[in-house]
Amino acid sequence: MKKIILQIAQQFKIRGRWTAGYRRIQAELDKLELHLSGDTIRKLMRELDVQVSLYNRHRNGKYSSYHGTVGKVANNKLKQEFNEKRPYHVIHTDVTQVRLANHQWGYISAMIDEASQEVLAFQLGTSPNKELIMRTLKELINNLPDDAQPIIHSDQGWHYQLGYYTQKLADHRFIQSMSRKGNCLDNAPMESFFHLFKTELLAGFPPCKDIAELIELSQKYVQYFNNVRTTLKTKGMTPVEYRNHTLAA
């Protein structure tokens, strides 16, 4: 049993650090028809020294893209009701920043599916400009089924208000939604993903030396997040497994 737990825990190791608590280990054991209590799993994990070892110290200031009303501000269609169960129906997006060792900032623009938590688009650059935002949207469009018409929810960042972005959404019959001004809880799924990304991948380590290293590590993390990392919200499945399972039902 200890060997099996160790093998499972190895799947949830990021940059040499354990990231899975006993609940995720328990969910994986359940899939193998090995049903143990939480207390037993915690005891075995302690004996194997595979306790979660995450750091929650960030060197990165909060990025704010709000420049007032510079274009079209969409209504908040979600109103903090994040209970979508169907993939490709509600998608969240935002931009965050990461300080690099060369004193530059790296900017990350991402889009995640509310139901499956799958990262559907993930782009990086050294400027939070139009090119970064549109690359993200293009990646999303390439990853969506042709008939998808999701709600695209963001904050009121300047780039989400301008015509080149809103027109692209309209061209694909996407429905735009925006958080209220200054209310991060209105886009909580996106905030949660960025928190996990920074905590599991970056916090507690020296900053990435440059944008190239950040891109390399981030691409590996997104693959891990979509195809390995499980949550109770997705019934112990990875985002990709949940998406495939739900669409096939």
CORTAQUI-V842614 format. One record per pair of residues at least 12 apart in sequence whose ideal C-beta (glycine too) atoms are under 10 Angstrom apart, sorted by the first residue. I is the first residue (numbers start at 1). J is the second residue. D is the distance in Angstrom with one decimal. If there is no record, write none. Layout:
i={I	I}
j={J	J}
d={D	D}
This chain:
i={1	1	1	1	1	1	2	2	2	2	2	3	4	4	4	4	4	4	5	5	5	5	5	5	5	5	5	5	5	5	5	6	6	6	6	6	6	7	8	8	8	8	8	8	8	8	8	8	8	9	9	9	9	9	9	9	9	9	10	11	11	11	11	11	11	11	12	12	12	12	12	12	12	12	12	12	13	13	13	13	14	14	14	14	14	14	14	14	14	14	14	14	15	15	15	15	15	15	15	15	16	16	17	17	17	17	17	17	17	17	17	18	18	18	18	18	18	18	18	19	19	19	19	19	19	19	19	19	19	20	20	20	20	20	20	20	21	21	21	21	21	21	21	22	22	22	22	22	22	22	22	22	22	22	22	22	22	23	23	23	23	23	23	23	24	24	24	24	24	24	24	25	25	25	25	25	25	25	26	26	26	26	26	26	27	27	27	27	27	27	27	28	28	29	30	31	31	31	52	53	54	54	54	54	54	55	55	55	55	55	55	55	56	56	56	56	56	57	57	57	57	58	58	58	58	58	58	58	58	59	59	59	59	59	59	59	60	60	60	60	60	60	60	60	60	60	60	60	61	61	61	61	61	62	62	62	62	63	63	63	63	63	63	63	63	63	63	63	64	64	64	64	64	65	65	65	65	65	65	65	65	65	65	65	65	65	65	65	65	66	66	66	66	66	66	66	67	67	67	67	67	68	68	68	68	69	69	69	69	70	70	70	70	70	70	71	71	71	71	71	71	71	71	71	71	72	72	72	72	72	72	72	72	72	73	73	73	73	73	73	73	74	74	74	74	74	74	74	74	74	74	74	74	74	74	75	75	75	75	76	76	76	76	76	76	76	76	76	77	77	77	77	77	77	77	77	78	78	78	78	78	78	78	78	78	78	78	78	79	79	79	79	80	80	80	80	80	80	80	82	82	82	82	82	82	82	82	82	83	83	84	84	84	84	84	84	84	85	85	85	85	85	86	86	86	86	86	86	86	86	87	87	87	87	87	87	87	87	87	87	87	87	87	87	87	87	87	87	87	88	88	88	88	88	88	88	88	88	88	88	88	88	88	88	88	89	89	89	89	89	89	89	89	90	90	90	90	90	90	90	90	90	90	90	91	91	91	91	91	91	91	91	91	91	91	91	91	91	91	91	91	91	91	91	92	92	92	92	92	92	92	92	92	92	92	92	92	92	92	92	92	92	92	92	92	93	93	93	93	93	93	93	93	93	93	93	93	93	93	93	93	93	93	94	94	94	94	94	94	94	94	94	94	94	94	94	94	94	94	94	94	95	95	95	95	95	95	95	95	95	95	95	95	95	95	95	95	95	96	96	96	96	96	96	96	96	96	96	96	97	97	98	98	98	98	98	98	98	98	98	98	98	99	99	99	100	100	100	100	100	100	100	100	100	101	101	101	101	101	101	101	102	102	102	102	102	102	103	104	104	104	104	104	104	105	105	105	105	105	106	106	106	106	106	106	106	106	106	106	106	106	106	107	107	107	107	107	107	107	107	107	107	107	108	108	108	108	108	108	108	108	108	108	108	108	108	109	109	109	109	109	109	109	109	109	109	109	109	109	109	109	110	110	110	110	110	110	110	110	110	110	110	110	111	111	111	111	111	111	111	111	111	111	111	111	111	112	112	112	112	112	112	112	112	112	113	113	113	113	113	113	113	113	113	114	114	114	114	114	115	115	115	115	115	115	115	116	116	116	116	116	116	116	116	116	116	116	116	116	116	117	117	117	117	117	117	117	117	117	117	117	117	117	117	118	118	118	118	118	118	118	118	118	118	118	118	119	119	119	119	119	119	119	119	119	119	120	120	120	120	120	120	120	120	120	120	120	121	121	121	121	121	121	121	121	121	121	121	122	122	122	122	122	122	122	122	122	122	122	122	123	123	123	123	123	123	123	123	124	124	124	124	124	124	124	125	125	126	126	126	128	128	128	129	130	130	130	130	130	132	133	133	133	133	133	133	133	133	133	134	134	134	134	136	137	137	137	137	137	137	137	138	140	140	140	141	141	141	141	141	144	144	145	146	147	148	148	148	149	149	149	149	150	150	150	150	150	150	151	151	151	151	152	152	152	152	152	152	152	152	152	152	153	153	153	153	153	153	153	153	153	154	154	154	154	154	154	154	155	155	155	155	155	155	155	155	155	155	155	156	156	156	156	156	156	156	157	157	160	160	160	161	161	189	193	196	196	196	196	197	197	197	197	200	200	200	200	201	201	201	201	201	201	201	201	202	202	202	202	205	224	225	225	225	226	226	226	226	226	227	227	227	228	230	234}
j={29	34	36	40	41	44	44	45	47	48	50	48	25	28	29	32	34	44	22	25	26	28	29	34	36	41	44	45	47	48	50	25	44	45	48	49	50	28	20	24	25	26	27	28	29	31	32	34	50	24	25	28	45	48	49	50	51	52	50	24	25	28	224	228	229	230	24	25	28	50	52	200	224	228	229	230	50	53	224	228	54	199	200	201	202	217	220	221	224	225	228	229	200	201	202	204	205	217	220	221	53	205	52	53	54	55	200	201	203	204	205	45	48	49	50	51	52	53	54	52	53	54	196	199	200	201	224	228	229	45	50	51	52	228	229	230	38	41	42	45	51	52	54	36	37	38	39	40	41	42	43	44	45	46	50	51	52	38	41	42	230	231	232	236	41	52	229	230	231	232	236	38	41	42	44	45	50	230	38	40	41	42	232	236	230	231	232	234	235	236	237	230	236	41	236	230	236	237	200	204	196	199	200	203	204	198	199	200	202	203	204	205	195	198	199	203	204	198	199	203	204	98	99	195	198	199	202	203	204	98	99	198	202	203	206	207	96	97	98	99	100	105	106	194	198	202	203	207	96	97	98	99	105	96	97	184	194	94	95	96	97	98	105	107	108	128	157	194	95	97	155	157	182	94	95	96	97	107	109	128	133	154	155	156	157	158	159	160	161	155	156	157	158	161	181	182	156	157	158	159	161	156	158	161	181	156	158	161	181	156	157	158	159	161	162	156	158	159	160	161	162	163	164	165	166	160	161	162	163	165	166	167	176	178	156	160	161	176	178	180	181	151	152	153	154	156	160	161	166	169	175	176	177	178	179	175	176	177	178	153	156	177	178	179	180	183	186	187	90	151	152	153	175	176	177	178	90	92	114	151	153	177	178	179	186	187	188	189	177	179	180	186	179	180	183	185	186	187	188	114	115	153	186	187	188	189	192	233	114	115	113	114	115	116	150	151	189	114	115	116	242	246	113	114	115	116	150	243	246	247	113	114	115	116	117	118	120	144	145	148	150	239	240	242	243	244	245	246	247	113	114	115	116	118	120	143	144	145	147	148	149	150	243	246	247	113	114	115	148	149	150	151	175	112	113	114	115	150	151	152	153	175	177	189	111	112	113	114	115	118	120	121	140	144	148	150	151	152	153	154	174	177	189	190	110	111	112	113	114	117	120	151	152	153	154	155	177	179	187	188	189	190	191	192	193	109	110	111	112	120	121	133	136	137	140	152	153	154	155	157	160	187	190	108	109	110	111	112	153	154	155	157	160	179	184	187	189	190	191	193	194	107	108	109	110	123	125	128	132	133	136	154	155	157	159	160	190	194	108	109	110	128	190	191	193	194	195	197	198	128	194	124	194	197	198	201	202	207	208	211	214	218	202	207	208	126	207	208	209	210	211	212	213	214	206	207	208	209	210	213	214	207	208	209	210	211	213	207	126	127	208	210	211	214	125	126	127	128	211	124	125	126	127	207	208	210	211	212	213	214	215	218	123	124	125	126	127	128	129	132	133	211	214	122	123	124	125	128	132	136	194	197	198	214	215	218	121	122	123	124	125	128	129	132	133	134	135	136	137	139	159	122	123	124	136	139	140	190	193	194	197	218	222	123	136	137	139	140	143	144	150	152	153	154	190	193	140	189	190	192	193	194	225	226	239	140	143	144	150	189	226	239	242	243	150	151	153	189	190	189	233	234	239	242	243	246	226	233	234	237	238	239	240	241	242	243	244	245	246	247	189	192	193	196	225	226	229	231	233	234	238	239	242	243	143	222	225	226	227	234	238	239	240	241	242	243	139	143	193	197	221	222	223	225	226	239	136	139	140	141	142	143	144	150	226	239	243	135	136	137	138	139	140	141	142	143	144	222	136	139	140	193	197	215	218	219	221	222	225	226	135	136	137	138	139	140	215	218	136	211	212	214	215	218	219	211	215	210	211	214	157	158	159	159	158	159	162	164	165	159	154	157	158	159	160	162	164	165	168	159	164	165	168	159	152	164	165	168	169	172	174	168	152	172	174	168	169	171	172	174	172	174	247	172	173	172	173	174	172	173	174	175	169	172	173	174	175	177	174	175	176	177	165	166	168	169	172	174	175	176	177	178	175	176	177	178	179	186	187	189	190	176	177	178	179	186	187	190	178	179	180	181	182	183	184	186	187	190	191	178	179	180	181	182	183	186	178	179	176	178	179	176	178	233	225	221	225	229	231	218	221	222	225	221	224	225	229	214	217	218	220	221	222	224	225	214	217	218	221	217	238	238	239	240	238	239	240	241	243	239	240	241	240	242	246}
d={8.7	7.3	7.7	9.0	9.5	6.7	5.9	9.4	7.0	5.9	9.8	9.3	9.6	8.9	7.3	7.2	7.0	9.6	9.5	6.1	9.9	8.9	7.5	9.3	9.0	7.2	5.5	6.6	9.4	6.3	7.2	10.0	9.2	9.2	5.6	9.8	6.6	9.4	7.7	8.4	5.6	9.7	9.5	4.6	7.1	9.6	8.7	10.0	9.2	9.2	6.5	9.1	7.4	7.3	10.0	4.3	9.7	9.9	8.7	9.4	9.8	7.8	8.8	5.5	8.8	9.1	6.5	8.2	8.9	9.0	9.0	9.3	8.6	7.1	7.0	8.5	8.8	10.0	9.4	9.8	9.2	9.8	5.2	6.0	9.9	9.3	8.6	7.0	6.7	9.6	9.7	9.1	8.5	6.7	8.9	9.1	6.5	7.7	9.2	9.1	9.3	9.5	8.7	5.2	7.1	8.4	7.8	9.4	9.9	7.7	8.8	8.8	9.8	8.9	5.2	6.5	5.6	5.3	8.4	6.5	8.2	6.5	9.0	8.8	5.1	9.3	9.1	10.0	7.8	9.1	8.1	10.0	6.9	9.8	8.3	8.3	9.7	9.4	8.8	8.6	8.7	5.2	9.7	9.4	9.7	5.6	8.8	9.2	4.5	4.8	9.4	9.0	6.0	9.8	9.7	9.3	8.8	7.2	8.6	9.9	9.4	9.1	6.4	8.9	10.0	9.6	8.2	5.5	7.6	8.1	7.8	9.4	5.5	9.0	8.7	6.7	8.3	9.9	6.2	9.3	5.4	9.5	9.8	8.6	5.9	8.7	7.1	9.9	8.4	3.5	8.6	7.1	7.4	7.2	6.9	9.3	7.0	9.2	10.0	8.6	9.5	5.5	6.5	7.3	7.7	9.7	6.9	9.4	9.0	4.2	3.1	8.2	8.8	9.1	5.8	6.3	8.6	9.8	9.1	5.6	6.7	8.9	9.1	8.8	5.5	7.8	7.6	5.7	9.7	8.3	5.2	9.3	8.3	8.2	9.6	6.3	7.5	5.9	5.2	5.3	9.9	8.4	9.1	9.7	6.7	7.9	9.2	8.8	10.0	7.0	10.0	7.7	9.0	8.0	8.1	8.8	9.9	8.9	6.1	5.5	4.0	9.2	8.1	7.2	9.1	7.0	9.2	9.7	9.5	9.6	8.8	8.1	9.0	8.5	5.8	9.9	9.9	9.7	10.0	6.3	9.4	9.2	7.1	8.4	3.2	5.7	6.4	7.9	9.7	6.9	5.6	6.1	7.2	9.7	6.9	7.3	9.1	8.0	4.3	9.4	8.7	8.7	8.0	9.4	9.1	7.9	9.3	7.2	9.1	9.4	9.6	5.0	9.3	5.4	6.8	9.7	7.5	9.1	8.3	3.3	4.6	6.5	9.6	8.3	7.0	9.0	5.6	8.2	7.8	9.3	5.4	9.9	8.1	9.2	5.8	9.0	6.1	9.6	6.0	9.8	8.5	9.8	9.0	8.9	8.4	8.7	8.2	8.4	7.9	9.1	8.5	4.1	5.6	4.5	9.8	9.9	8.6	6.7	7.3	8.1	9.7	6.0	6.0	6.1	5.8	8.8	6.2	9.7	8.9	5.8	9.9	7.3	6.9	8.4	3.9	8.7	7.0	8.8	8.5	7.1	5.6	5.8	9.5	8.4	7.2	8.5	9.7	9.5	9.3	9.8	9.2	7.8	9.1	9.7	8.7	6.1	6.0	9.3	7.1	5.9	9.5	9.4	9.8	9.4	6.4	5.6	9.6	9.9	8.6	9.1	8.5	4.6	4.8	9.5	9.3	8.5	9.6	9.0	5.3	9.3	9.5	7.1	9.5	9.2	5.6	9.2	9.7	9.8	6.7	8.5	5.5	8.9	4.9	4.8	9.8	7.2	9.4	9.8	9.3	9.0	9.3	8.9	9.9	7.6	4.5	8.9	9.7	5.7	6.2	6.6	9.8	7.9	8.6	9.4	8.5	9.4	6.1	6.3	9.0	4.5	8.7	5.6	8.2	9.8	8.4	8.3	7.5	6.6	8.1	8.6	5.5	7.0	9.9	9.8	7.5	4.0	7.0	6.1	4.8	8.5	6.6	9.3	8.4	8.7	5.4	6.9	5.8	6.8	9.5	9.6	6.5	8.7	7.0	8.5	9.0	4.8	7.0	5.4	7.0	9.5	8.3	9.8	9.6	9.6	8.7	7.0	5.4	8.2	6.1	9.8	9.9	9.2	8.2	5.1	7.4	9.8	9.4	9.7	5.9	8.6	4.9	4.2	9.0	9.4	7.9	7.3	6.7	4.4	7.8	9.3	7.7	8.7	7.0	8.3	8.1	6.4	7.2	4.9	8.9	9.2	7.7	8.4	6.7	8.9	7.7	6.9	8.7	9.2	9.3	6.3	6.2	7.7	9.2	9.3	9.3	6.1	9.6	4.3	7.5	8.6	7.0	6.0	6.7	4.9	8.0	9.6	9.8	5.2	7.6	7.6	8.6	9.0	8.9	6.7	7.8	9.4	9.6	9.3	5.2	8.4	8.0	9.3	8.9	9.1	9.4	4.7	9.5	8.1	7.8	7.5	9.9	8.8	9.8	9.1	7.3	9.7	6.6	7.6	7.2	9.4	6.2	8.9	9.6	5.6	8.9	8.6	5.7	5.4	6.9	5.9	6.6	9.8	8.1	6.6	6.8	4.6	6.5	4.6	7.2	8.6	9.9	8.9	8.9	6.4	5.2	8.5	9.8	9.6	5.7	9.7	9.9	7.3	6.8	9.7	9.8	7.0	8.5	8.6	9.2	6.0	7.6	6.6	9.9	9.2	7.0	8.5	5.2	9.9	9.3	4.6	8.2	8.7	8.9	6.8	5.5	6.9	6.5	4.4	8.5	6.2	9.9	9.2	9.8	7.1	7.5	5.4	8.5	9.2	8.9	9.3	7.6	7.7	9.5	8.2	9.7	7.0	7.6	7.7	4.9	7.7	7.7	7.3	9.9	5.1	5.9	9.4	7.5	4.2	8.9	9.4	8.8	4.8	7.5	9.3	7.0	9.7	9.7	7.4	6.9	7.5	8.2	9.4	8.5	9.2	6.1	7.8	7.8	4.9	8.8	9.9	9.7	7.8	9.8	9.2	8.6	9.9	10.0	6.4	6.4	9.1	5.3	9.6	9.2	9.8	8.5	9.8	9.6	9.6	8.2	9.1	10.0	7.2	9.2	7.2	9.0	8.6	8.0	5.5	9.3	9.9	9.2	8.4	9.2	7.5	7.8	7.1	8.9	9.4	6.3	8.6	8.8	4.5	7.6	8.7	4.6	4.3	9.1	9.3	7.2	9.4	7.5	8.8	7.3	9.6	8.1	8.6	8.7	6.7	6.9	6.2	9.0	4.8	7.7	9.3	8.8	9.7	8.4	5.5	9.5	9.1	8.6	3.6	6.2	9.8	7.8	5.7	10.0	9.5	7.4	9.2	9.1	5.0	9.2	5.9	5.7	7.4	9.4	7.5	5.3	9.6	9.3	4.9	7.2	9.4	9.0	9.4	9.7	8.3	4.7	7.2	8.1	3.9	4.1	8.6	8.5	6.7	9.6	9.7	7.6	7.4	9.8	9.9	9.3	9.8	6.8	7.8	9.0	5.1	9.3	9.6	4.6	4.5	9.2	8.9	6.4	9.8	9.4	9.7	9.7	6.6	9.7	6.2	5.2	6.2	8.9	7.4	9.3	9.3	5.6	9.8	8.4	9.3	7.3	7.8	10.0	6.5	7.8	6.6	8.1	8.3	9.7	8.6	9.8	4.6	7.7	9.1	8.7	6.3	9.7	8.8	7.0	7.4	7.3	9.9	8.5	9.7	7.1	5.9	7.9	9.0	9.1	8.7	8.2	9.4	9.1	8.4	9.9	9.6	6.3	8.9	8.3	9.1	8.9	9.7	9.7	8.5	9.1	8.4	7.7	4.8	6.3	6.9	9.8	9.4	9.7	6.0	7.1	9.9	7.6	4.6	7.7	5.2	9.5	10.0	10.0	5.9	9.4	5.0	6.9	5.6	6.8	9.5	9.2	8.1	4.3	7.1	7.3	8.1	6.4	8.5	8.1	7.9	7.6	5.9	7.2	9.7	6.9	8.1	6.6	4.7	8.9	8.4	8.7	8.4	7.8	7.5	5.7	8.5	9.8	5.3	6.6	7.9	5.6	8.5	9.6	9.7	8.9	9.6	7.8	6.8	10.0	9.6	8.2	9.9	8.1	9.2	7.7	8.4	9.8	7.7	6.4	8.6	7.8	7.3	8.7	8.6	8.5	9.5	6.2	7.3	8.6	4.8	9.8	8.9	9.3	8.5	7.9	9.2	9.1	9.3	9.4	8.4	7.1	9.8	6.7	5.0	5.3	9.6	9.1	7.9	5.4	8.3	9.5	9.0	9.1}
